[in-house]
Amino acid sequence: MDPNITLRVLHAVIQAAMGWENAHLYAFAQPLRSTEPFWKIPNQRKWQQPSPDAWGEPMGNDAKVKLSQLLTAPKMRLLYLYDFGDEWVHTITLMAFSNADVPLPHLLKAQNGCPPEDCGGPPGAEYWSHAWYNDAHEDHETARDMFGEHEPGSLDFAALQKAVAELRKPAPRASKAACSGKTSSH
């Protein structure tokens, strides 16, 4: 991940990597302790897309904060909350700094497919997954419609990788005068 992206761009990358549709509110928060839950973190350490309908103490603007400003050393963490109703809370941990030899952003690997949006958060995902597998479950057909033809947890890695790659900024076009110089990308 390019450390100079804004949190808003990071949100777009996460949405693409998860296969979600960016249909809900989201926010980032910087916990000071590993056990600090998202909703207990003061708004001074939270960022989201500003909204004129927001109430209470405002959070910071996610388009004005770079990832490199918040994650400055390995093991530092950032929380990402997507869908304030379903409460999908993700922990982003900086593992190490490295030089990328591929254009960024780039989805390197993925383990399991994400549950569908609006399924009721983690408890709902478990419920609907159980219903999908159980032909006798009263909500079996609804679960089949929700997940589609794909088994819960399955993913199309190539499609997710393509969605993330589509977020790359196009390389600047070189002028004729600059063509003789060396260029490199990070």
N, C-alpha and C positions, 0 to 999 in steps of 0.2 A: 504494500500500500504506500502510495506517495505520502510522506509525512506533511507535505504542504497543502494538502486538500483541506477544505473547510468541512465542518461537521455536516453541513447540508449535502455536500458531495458524498461524504461517507454514508449518509443515510441512503442516498440513491444506490450506492454500491451494495449496501446490505440488502436493500429491497431486491435488486437484480440477482444477487447470490442466493437469496432465500426463495426466489420465484414468487414473491408476493406482488401486489398490485398498487402499492402506495395509496391505499384507500382510507387511511386513518391518521390521526395525529401521532406525533412521535416527539421524543425529547432525549437528550443526553444528560448525564449527571456524572460528576466526579466524586466518588466516595473517598473518604479518608481512612476508613477501616473496611476490612473485607466483609464484615457483617452489617454494614450500614445499608438499610433498604432504600430503594429509590425515593419513596415518598417521604422519608425522614431527612433527606438531604436538603439543605436550605437552597432557595432559588438562586442565590448568588453563585452556586456551583452547578447550575443547570442551564441548558441551552435548548432552544427550539425555534421553529419558524414563528416570527411574531404574528399575532392575530389581534385584530381590533376587538374581537369578542372575548378576549382573555379576561379573567377576573383574578383578583388577588395580586400579590407581588409578582411583577413580571420576571420571566427568565431571560437570560442573555440571548442574543441573536445568533443562531447557529451558522449563519452565513458569514459572520465576522470573526469566527474563532477557527484557527487551524488545528488540526490533529497534533502537530508538532508542539503546540503551545501547552497541551494538556498531558500528553504522554511523552515524557522527556527522558525516562530511564526504563530499562527492562523491569518487568513485573508491575509496572504502573497499570492501573485499570480505569476503564470508563464504562458506565452503564448506558445501555440503549434501551429505551422503553418504546415499544410500538403498540398502538391500539390501546388507548387508556381504558377501554372497557374490558377487553380480553387480557390485557396486561402481559404481553410478551416481553419479558425482561431478559436482555442478553448482556453478558459481561465480555468486554473487549479488553484483552490483556496484551501489552507489548511484550513480545517474547525476546526480540533482539533487533538490532539495526543491521541491515545488509544492503548490498548493492544489487539491484535487479538487472538481469540481463534480458528481460522481456518488457514490452510496453505495459504501462500501468493505467488503470487497474487490471489485475489478472487474477482469475480464480484458479488457484493451484490445485485444490482438492475439496471434496465435500463428502460427508459420510452418509447422511440420511436426508430424505426429502422432508420439506416442512409441511406441517398441517395446513389445510386450507384456511383462508381468512374467515373471520366471523364464525368460528366453530366453538367459541366459548373458552378460549385460552387453553392452558395445559390440561385442566380437568375435562374440558369439552373435547379436546383432541383425543384423550384417552377413551372417553365415552364413545365418540364416533368411530374410532378405530376398532373398538370392540364390536360395535354394531356392524361394521363393514365385514368382519370375519364370521359373524354368527348369522347364518341364514334364518334362524328362528327368532332373531331379535326384532322387536316391534318397529325399530327404526332402521332396519337393514337396508331397505330401498332408498331411504333418504340419505343414508351414509354412502351408498353406492353412487348416488347422484352428486354428493358433496365431493367425494374423492375422484369421481370419474372412473375410468377403466383401470387406473393405476392403483396398485396396492398401497395402503398407508405406509409412509416411510420411504417409498421408492422415489428415485429422482432421475431426471434426464440431465446428467452432468454436462454433456455437450451443449444443451440449450441454455443452462445456467451460465456456463463459461462464455457463451456467445453474448448473452444479455449483459454480462459484466464488461466484456470487451467493447460493446457498443457505447459504453460510457467514456471511452478514451477520447481525448481531445485530438482533432486532426493535427498532424504535424504541420508546422508553419511552412509555407511555400518559400523556397529559397529564391532569392533574386539571382540574376545572371552573374552579378559581381561577386556574390557569396558562394557560388558553386565550386570555386576552386579550393575553398577551405575545407578542413575536416569538421565533421559534425559528430556529435555523440548524443545519445539519449540516456535518460536515467529512468 
